[in-house]
């Protein structure tokens, strides 16, 4: 996977910077967008900017390349996945909590209409 997903000699810097630090920021950004009742598509521009920040951290801390489309794409795809997951997790909680007479939570990322509401 070296050279495809990450440019460092070992995977730990990639996991710490891209997945843990960047992923936590992406998750919280997705949650914040859902919390303010904005649409899911707004996650995309935030993750594009966050992808630049993660790429800068790789450059500043690990001596990686700053301007590389391949690694920026890998980082941004990871951030998009975690950002949308954070959004959906928060939105499911909102729907089940704020509209509990209409919806019930069916899992960490989903909700459904309550039985007998028809």
CNS distance restraints for C-alpha pairs under 8 A (distance, minus, plus):
assign (resid   1 and name CA) (resid   5 and name CA) 5.93 0.50 0.50
assign (resid   1 and name CA) (resid   6 and name CA) 7.33 0.50 0.50
assign (resid   2 and name CA) (resid   6 and name CA) 5.68 0.50 0.50
assign (resid   2 and name CA) (resid   7 and name CA) 6.27 0.50 0.50
assign (resid   2 and name CA) (resid   8 and name CA) 7.38 0.50 0.50
assign (resid   2 and name CA) (resid   9 and name CA) 7.16 0.50 0.50
assign (resid   2 and name CA) (resid  10 and name CA) 7.45 0.50 0.50
assign (resid   2 and name CA) (resid  11 and name CA) 7.72 0.50 0.50
assign (resid   3 and name CA) (resid   7 and name CA) 5.16 0.50 0.50
assign (resid   3 and name CA) (resid   8 and name CA) 7.97 0.50 0.50
assign (resid   4 and name CA) (resid  70 and name CA) 7.98 0.50 0.50
assign (resid   4 and name CA) (resid  71 and name CA) 7.97 0.50 0.50
assign (resid   5 and name CA) (resid  71 and name CA) 6.66 0.50 0.50
assign (resid   5 and name CA) (resid  74 and name CA) 6.27 0.50 0.50
assign (resid   6 and name CA) (resid  11 and name CA) 7.13 0.50 0.50
assign (resid   6 and name CA) (resid  14 and name CA) 6.19 0.50 0.50
assign (resid   6 and name CA) (resid  71 and name CA) 6.66 0.50 0.50
assign (resid   7 and name CA) (resid  64 and name CA) 6.90 0.50 0.50
assign (resid   7 and name CA) (resid  71 and name CA) 7.76 0.50 0.50
assign (resid   8 and name CA) (resid  13 and name CA) 7.16 0.50 0.50
assign (resid   8 and name CA) (resid  14 and name CA) 7.33 0.50 0.50
assign (resid   8 and name CA) (resid  62 and name CA) 7.51 0.50 0.50
assign (resid   8 and name CA) (resid  64 and name CA) 7.20 0.50 0.50
assign (resid  10 and name CA) (resid  14 and name CA) 7.94 0.50 0.50
assign (resid  11 and name CA) (resid  15 and name CA) 6.24 0.50 0.50
assign (resid  12 and name CA) (resid  16 and name CA) 6.10 0.50 0.50
assign (resid  13 and name CA) (resid  17 and name CA) 5.92 0.50 0.50
assign (resid  13 and name CA) (resid  18 and name CA) 7.99 0.50 0.50
assign (resid  13 and name CA) (resid  62 and name CA) 7.62 0.50 0.50
assign (resid  14 and name CA) (resid  18 and name CA) 5.44 0.50 0.50
assign (resid  14 and name CA) (resid  19 and name CA) 7.01 0.50 0.50
assign (resid  15 and name CA) (resid  19 and name CA) 4.92 0.50 0.50
assign (resid  15 and name CA) (resid  20 and name CA) 6.21 0.50 0.50
assign (resid  16 and name CA) (resid  20 and name CA) 4.96 0.50 0.50
assign (resid  16 and name CA) (resid  21 and name CA) 6.15 0.50 0.50
assign (resid  17 and name CA) (resid  21 and name CA) 5.11 0.50 0.50
assign (resid  17 and name CA) (resid  22 and name CA) 6.07 0.50 0.50
assign (resid  17 and name CA) (resid  54 and name CA) 6.87 0.50 0.50
assign (resid  17 and name CA) (resid  57 and name CA) 7.17 0.50 0.50
assign (resid  17 and name CA) (resid  58 and name CA) 7.11 0.50 0.50
assign (resid  18 and name CA) (resid  22 and name CA) 4.86 0.50 0.50
assign (resid  18 and name CA) (resid  23 and name CA) 6.47 0.50 0.50
assign (resid  18 and name CA) (resid  54 and name CA) 6.30 0.50 0.50
assign (resid  18 and name CA) (resid  75 and name CA) 6.10 0.50 0.50
assign (resid  18 and name CA) (resid  78 and name CA) 7.70 0.50 0.50
assign (resid  18 and name CA) (resid  79 and name CA) 7.95 0.50 0.50
assign (resid  19 and name CA) (resid  23 and name CA) 4.77 0.50 0.50
assign (resid  19 and name CA) (resid  24 and name CA) 7.63 0.50 0.50
assign (resid  19 and name CA) (resid  78 and name CA) 7.16 0.50 0.50
assign (resid  19 and name CA) (resid  79 and name CA) 7.85 0.50 0.50
assign (resid  20 and name CA) (resid  24 and name CA) 5.83 0.50 0.50
assign (resid  21 and name CA) (resid  25 and name CA) 6.36 0.50 0.50
assign (resid  22 and name CA) (resid  26 and name CA) 6.07 0.50 0.50
assign (resid  22 and name CA) (resid  50 and name CA) 7.48 0.50 0.50
assign (resid  22 and name CA) (resid  54 and name CA) 6.21 0.50 0.50
assign (resid  22 and name CA) (resid  79 and name CA) 6.67 0.50 0.50
assign (resid  23 and name CA) (resid  27 and name CA) 6.01 0.50 0.50
assign (resid  23 and name CA) (resid  78 and name CA) 7.28 0.50 0.50
assign (resid  23 and name CA) (resid  79 and name CA) 5.72 0.50 0.50
assign (resid  23 and name CA) (resid  82 and name CA) 5.96 0.50 0.50
assign (resid  23 and name CA) (resid  83 and name CA) 7.60 0.50 0.50
assign (resid  24 and name CA) (resid  28 and name CA) 6.19 0.50 0.50
assign (resid  24 and name CA) (resid  82 and name CA) 8.00 0.50 0.50
assign (resid  25 and name CA) (resid  29 and name CA) 6.05 0.50 0.50
assign (resid  26 and name CA) (resid  30 and name CA) 6.12 0.50 0.50
assign (resid  26 and name CA) (resid  47 and name CA) 6.81 0.50 0.50
assign (resid  26 and name CA) (resid  50 and name CA) 7.56 0.50 0.50
assign (resid  26 and name CA) (resid  79 and name CA) 5.53 0.50 0.50
assign (resid  26 and name CA) (resid  80 and name CA) 7.29 0.50 0.50
assign (resid  26 and name CA) (resid  82 and name CA) 5.85 0.50 0.50
assign (resid  26 and name CA) (resid  83 and name CA) 4.51 0.50 0.50
assign (resid  26 and name CA) (resid  86 and name CA) 7.54 0.50 0.50
assign (resid  27 and name CA) (resid  31 and name CA) 6.22 0.50 0.50
assign (resid  27 and name CA) (resid  82 and name CA) 5.35 0.50 0.50
assign (resid  27 and name CA) (resid  83 and name CA) 4.67 0.50 0.50
assign (resid  27 and name CA) (resid  84 and name CA) 7.55 0.50 0.50
assign (resid  27 and name CA) (resid  85 and name CA) 6.88 0.50 0.50
assign (resid  27 and name CA) (resid  86 and name CA) 4.47 0.50 0.50
assign (resid  27 and name CA) (resid  87 and name CA) 7.32 0.50 0.50
assign (resid  28 and name CA) (resid  32 and name CA) 6.09 0.50 0.50
assign (resid  28 and name CA) (resid  83 and name CA) 7.41 0.50 0.50
assign (resid  28 and name CA) (resid  86 and name CA) 6.55 0.50 0.50
assign (resid  29 and name CA) (resid  33 and name CA) 6.25 0.50 0.50
assign (resid  29 and name CA) (resid  43 and name CA) 7.58 0.50 0.50
assign (resid  29 and name CA) (resid  46 and name CA) 7.70 0.50 0.50
assign (resid  29 and name CA) (resid  83 and name CA) 6.44 0.50 0.50
assign (resid  29 and name CA) (resid  86 and name CA) 7.57 0.50 0.50
assign (resid  29 and name CA) (resid  87 and name CA) 7.88 0.50 0.50
assign (resid  30 and name CA) (resid  34 and name CA) 6.33 0.50 0.50
assign (resid  30 and name CA) (resid  43 and name CA) 6.12 0.50 0.50
assign (resid  30 and name CA) (resid  82 and name CA) 7.84 0.50 0.50
assign (resid  30 and name CA) (resid  83 and name CA) 4.54 0.50 0.50
assign (resid  30 and name CA) (resid  84 and name CA) 5.92 0.50 0.50
assign (resid  30 and name CA) (resid  85 and name CA) 7.30 0.50 0.50
assign (resid  30 and name CA) (resid  86 and name CA) 4.82 0.50 0.50
assign (resid  30 and name CA) (resid  87 and name CA) 4.18 0.50 0.50
assign (resid  30 and name CA) (resid  88 and name CA) 7.91 0.50 0.50
assign (resid  31 and name CA) (resid  35 and name CA) 5.96 0.50 0.50
assign (resid  31 and name CA) (resid  83 and name CA) 7.70 0.50 0.50
assign (resid  31 and name CA) (resid  86 and name CA) 5.00 0.50 0.50
assign (resid  31 and name CA) (resid  87 and name CA) 4.67 0.50 0.50
assign (resid  31 and name CA) (resid  88 and name CA) 7.82 0.50 0.50
assign (resid  31 and name CA) (resid  89 and name CA) 7.46 0.50 0.50
assign (resid  31 and name CA) (resid  90 and name CA) 5.45 0.50 0.50
assign (resid  31 and name CA) (resid  91 and name CA) 7.86 0.50 0.50
assign (resid  32 and name CA) (resid  36 and name CA) 6.40 0.50 0.50
assign (resid  32 and name CA) (resid  87 and name CA) 7.57 0.50 0.50
assign (resid  33 and name CA) (resid  37 and name CA) 6.60 0.50 0.50
assign (resid  33 and name CA) (resid  38 and name CA) 5.62 0.50 0.50
assign (resid  33 and name CA) (resid  39 and name CA) 7.56 0.50 0.50
assign (resid  33 and name CA) (resid  40 and name CA) 7.57 0.50 0.50
assign (resid  33 and name CA) (resid  42 and name CA) 7.36 0.50 0.50
assign (resid  33 and name CA) (resid  43 and name CA) 7.10 0.50 0.50
assign (resid  33 and name CA) (resid  87 and name CA) 6.72 0.50 0.50
assign (resid  34 and name CA) (resid  38 and name CA) 5.85 0.50 0.50
assign (resid  34 and name CA) (resid  39 and name CA) 7.30 0.50 0.50
assign (resid  34 and name CA) (resid  40 and name CA) 7.37 0.50 0.50
assign (resid  34 and name CA) (resid  87 and name CA) 5.28 0.50 0.50
assign (resid  34 and name CA) (resid  88 and name CA) 7.56 0.50 0.50
assign (resid  34 and name CA) (resid  90 and name CA) 6.13 0.50 0.50
assign (resid  34 and name CA) (resid  91 and name CA) 5.67 0.50 0.50
assign (resid  35 and name CA) (resid  90 and name CA) 6.85 0.50 0.50
assign (resid  35 and name CA) (resid  91 and name CA) 7.30 0.50 0.50
assign (resid  35 and name CA) (resid  94 and name CA) 7.76 0.50 0.50
assign (resid  38 and name CA) (resid  42 and name CA) 7.15 0.50 0.50
assign (resid  40 and name CA) (resid  84 and name CA) 7.33 0.50 0.50
assign (resid  40 and name CA) (resid  87 and name CA) 7.10 0.50 0.50
assign (resid  42 and name CA) (resid  46 and name CA) 7.00 0.50 0.50
assign (resid  43 and name CA) (resid  47 and name CA) 6.20 0.50 0.50
assign (resid  43 and name CA) (resid  80 and name CA) 7.41 0.50 0.50
assign (resid  43 and name CA) (resid  83 and name CA) 6.51 0.50 0.50
assign (resid  43 and name CA) (resid  84 and name CA) 6.79 0.50 0.50
assign (resid  44 and name CA) (resid  48 and name CA) 6.27 0.50 0.50
assign (resid  44 and name CA) (resid  80 and name CA) 6.78 0.50 0.50
assign (resid  45 and name CA) (resid  49 and name CA) 6.48 0.50 0.50
assign (resid  46 and name CA) (resid  50 and name CA) 6.14 0.50 0.50
assign (resid  47 and name CA) (resid  51 and name CA) 5.85 0.50 0.50
assign (resid  47 and name CA) (resid  76 and name CA) 6.45 0.50 0.50
assign (resid  47 and name CA) (resid  79 and name CA) 6.06 0.50 0.50
assign (resid  47 and name CA) (resid  80 and name CA) 5.91 0.50 0.50
assign (resid  47 and name CA) (resid  83 and name CA) 7.25 0.50 0.50
assign (resid  48 and name CA) (resid  52 and name CA) 6.68 0.50 0.50
assign (resid  48 and name CA) (resid  76 and name CA) 6.34 0.50 0.50
assign (resid  49 and name CA) (resid  53 and name CA) 6.59 0.50 0.50
assign (resid  50 and name CA) (resid  54 and name CA) 6.21 0.50 0.50
assign (resid  50 and name CA) (resid  76 and name CA) 7.63 0.50 0.50
assign (resid  50 and name CA) (resid  79 and name CA) 7.71 0.50 0.50
assign (resid  51 and name CA) (resid  55 and name CA) 6.14 0.50 0.50
assign (resid  51 and name CA) (resid  72 and name CA) 6.34 0.50 0.50
assign (resid  51 and name CA) (resid  75 and name CA) 5.94 0.50 0.50
assign (resid  51 and name CA) (resid  76 and name CA) 4.85 0.50 0.50
assign (resid  51 and name CA) (resid  79 and name CA) 7.04 0.50 0.50
assign (resid  52 and name CA) (resid  56 and name CA) 6.15 0.50 0.50
assign (resid  52 and name CA) (resid  72 and name CA) 7.12 0.50 0.50
assign (resid  53 and name CA) (resid  57 and name CA) 6.32 0.50 0.50
assign (resid  54 and name CA) (resid  58 and name CA) 6.42 0.50 0.50
assign (resid  54 and name CA) (resid  75 and name CA) 7.21 0.50 0.50
assign (resid  55 and name CA) (resid  59 and name CA) 6.29 0.50 0.50
assign (resid  55 and name CA) (resid  65 and name CA) 7.95 0.50 0.50
assign (resid  55 and name CA) (resid  66 and name CA) 6.09 0.50 0.50
assign (resid  55 and name CA) (resid  71 and name CA) 7.69 0.50 0.50
assign (resid  55 and name CA) (resid  72 and name CA) 6.27 0.50 0.50
assign (resid  55 and name CA) (resid  75 and name CA) 7.47 0.50 0.50
assign (resid  56 and name CA) (resid  60 and name CA) 5.95 0.50 0.50
assign (resid  56 and name CA) (resid  66 and name CA) 6.05 0.50 0.50
assign (resid  57 and name CA) (resid  61 and name CA) 5.67 0.50 0.50
assign (resid  57 and name CA) (resid  62 and name CA) 7.58 0.50 0.50
assign (resid  58 and name CA) (resid  62 and name CA) 5.20 0.50 0.50
assign (resid  58 and name CA) (resid  63 and name CA) 6.53 0.50 0.50
assign (resid  58 and name CA) (resid  64 and name CA) 5.40 0.50 0.50
assign (resid  58 and name CA) (resid  65 and name CA) 7.55 0.50 0.50
assign (resid  58 and name CA) (resid  66 and name CA) 7.59 0.50 0.50
assign (resid  59 and name CA) (resid  63 and name CA) 4.69 0.50 0.50
assign (resid  59 and name CA) (resid  64 and name CA) 4.29 0.50 0.50
assign (resid  59 and name CA) (resid  65 and name CA) 5.62 0.50 0.50
assign (resid  59 and name CA) (resid  66 and name CA) 5.34 0.50 0.50
assign (resid  60 and name CA) (resid  64 and name CA) 7.48 0.50 0.50
assign (resid  67 and name CA) (resid  72 and name CA) 7.88 0.50 0.50
assign (resid  68 and name CA) (resid  72 and name CA) 6.14 0.50 0.50
assign (resid  69 and name CA) (resid  73 and name CA) 5.93 0.50 0.50
assign (resid  70 and name CA) (resid  74 and name CA) 6.39 0.50 0.50
assign (resid  71 and name CA) (resid  75 and name CA) 6.09 0.50 0.50
assign (resid  72 and name CA) (resid  76 and name CA) 5.96 0.50 0.50
assign (resid  73 and name CA) (resid  77 and name CA) 6.00 0.50 0.50
assign (resid  74 and name CA) (resid  78 and name CA) 6.41 0.50 0.50
assign (resid  75 and name CA) (resid  79 and name CA) 6.24 0.50 0.50
assign (resid  76 and name CA) (resid  80 and name CA) 5.95 0.50 0.50
assign (resid  77 and name CA) (resid  81 and name CA) 6.21 0.50 0.50
assign (resid  78 and name CA) (resid  82 and name CA) 6.34 0.50 0.50
assign (resid  79 and name CA) (resid  83 and name CA) 5.79 0.50 0.50
assign (resid  80 and name CA) (resid  84 and name CA) 6.01 0.50 0.50
assign (resid  81 and name CA) (resid  85 and name CA) 6.13 0.50 0.50
assign (resid  82 and name CA) (resid  86 and name CA) 6.08 0.50 0.50
assign (resid  83 and name CA) (resid  87 and name CA) 6.19 0.50 0.50
assign (resid  84 and name CA) (resid  88 and name CA) 6.06 0.50 0.50
assign (resid  85 and name CA) (resid  89 and name CA) 6.00 0.50 0.50
assign (resid  85 and name CA) (resid 109 and name CA) 7.58 0.50 0.50
assign (resid  86 and name CA) (resid  90 and name CA) 6.20 0.50 0.50
assign (resid  87 and name CA) (resid  91 and name CA) 6.08 0.50 0.50
assign (resid  88 and name CA) (resid  92 and name CA) 6.04 0.50 0.50
assign (resid  88 and name CA) (resid 109 and name CA) 5.47 0.50 0.50
assign (resid  88 and name CA) (resid 110 and name CA) 7.54 0.50 0.50
assign (resid  89 and name CA) (resid  93 and name CA) 6.47 0.50 0.50
assign (resid  89 and name CA) (resid 108 and name CA) 5.81 0.50 0.50
assign (resid  89 and name CA) (resid 109 and name CA) 4.65 0.50 0.50
assign (resid  89 and name CA) (resid 110 and name CA) 7.57 0.50 0.50
assign (resid  90 and name CA) (resid  94 and name CA) 6.15 0.50 0.50
assign (resid  90 and name CA) (resid 109 and name CA) 7.91 0.50 0.50
assign (resid  91 and name CA) (resid  95 and name CA) 6.13 0.50 0.50
assign (resid  91 and name CA) (resid 109 and name CA) 7.85 0.50 0.50
assign (resid  92 and name CA) (resid  96 and name CA) 6.21 0.50 0.50
assign (resid  92 and name CA) (resid 105 and name CA) 6.64 0.50 0.50
assign (resid  92 and name CA) (resid 108 and name CA) 7.06 0.50 0.50
assign (resid  92 and name CA) (resid 109 and name CA) 5.64 0.50 0.50
assign (resid  92 and name CA) (resid 110 and name CA) 5.33 0.50 0.50
assign (resid  92 and name CA) (resid 111 and name CA) 5.78 0.50 0.50
assign (resid  93 and name CA) (resid  97 and name CA) 5.94 0.50 0.50
assign (resid  93 and name CA) (resid 105 and name CA) 7.19 0.50 0.50
assign (resid  93 and name CA) (resid 108 and name CA) 7.89 0.50 0.50
assign (resid  94 and name CA) (resid  98 and name CA) 5.61 0.50 0.50
assign (resid  94 and name CA) (resid  99 and name CA) 7.64 0.50 0.50
assign (resid  95 and name CA) (resid  99 and name CA) 5.44 0.50 0.50
assign (resid  95 and name CA) (resid 100 and name CA) 7.12 0.50 0.50
assign (resid  95 and name CA) (resid 103 and name CA) 6.48 0.50 0.50
assign (resid  95 and name CA) (resid 104 and name CA) 7.74 0.50 0.50
assign (resid  95 and name CA) (resid 105 and name CA) 7.90 0.50 0.50
assign (resid  95 and name CA) (resid 111 and name CA) 7.25 0.50 0.50
assign (resid  96 and name CA) (resid 100 and name CA) 5.00 0.50 0.50
assign (resid  96 and name CA) (resid 102 and name CA) 7.97 0.50 0.50
assign (resid  96 and name CA) (resid 103 and name CA) 5.31 0.50 0.50
assign (resid  96 and name CA) (resid 104 and name CA) 4.98 0.50 0.50
assign (resid  96 and name CA) (resid 105 and name CA) 5.39 0.50 0.50
assign (resid  96 and name CA) (resid 111 and name CA) 6.74 0.50 0.50
assign (resid  99 and name CA) (resid 103 and name CA) 6.03 0.50 0.50
assign (resid 100 and name CA) (resid 104 and name CA) 6.26 0.50 0.50
assign (resid 101 and name CA) (resid 114 and name CA) 7.34 0.50 0.50
assign (resid 102 and name CA) (resid 113 and name CA) 5.77 0.50 0.50
assign (resid 102 and name CA) (resid 114 and name CA) 5.58 0.50 0.50
assign (resid 102 and name CA) (resid 117 and name CA) 6.92 0.50 0.50
assign (resid 103 and name CA) (resid 111 and name CA) 6.40 0.50 0.50
assign (resid 103 and name CA) (resid 112 and name CA) 5.41 0.50 0.50
assign (resid 103 and name CA) (resid 113 and name CA) 4.43 0.50 0.50
assign (resid 103 and name CA) (resid 114 and name CA) 5.01 0.50 0.50
assign (resid 104 and name CA) (resid 111 and name CA) 5.49 0.50 0.50
assign (resid 104 and name CA) (resid 112 and name CA) 5.57 0.50 0.50
assign (resid 104 and name CA) (resid 113 and name CA) 6.33 0.50 0.50
assign (resid 104 and name CA) (resid 114 and name CA) 5.83 0.50 0.50
assign (resid 105 and name CA) (resid 110 and name CA) 6.13 0.50 0.50
assign (resid 105 and name CA) (resid 111 and name CA) 4.15 0.50 0.50
assign (resid 105 and name CA) (resid 112 and name CA) 6.42 0.50 0.50
assign (resid 106 and name CA) (resid 110 and name CA) 5.55 0.50 0.50
assign (resid 106 and name CA) (resid 111 and name CA) 4.94 0.50 0.50
assign (resid 106 and name CA) (resid 112 and name CA) 6.59 0.50 0.50
assign (resid 107 and name CA) (resid 111 and name CA) 6.87 0.50 0.50
assign (resid 113 and name CA) (resid 117 and name CA) 7.45 0.50 0.50
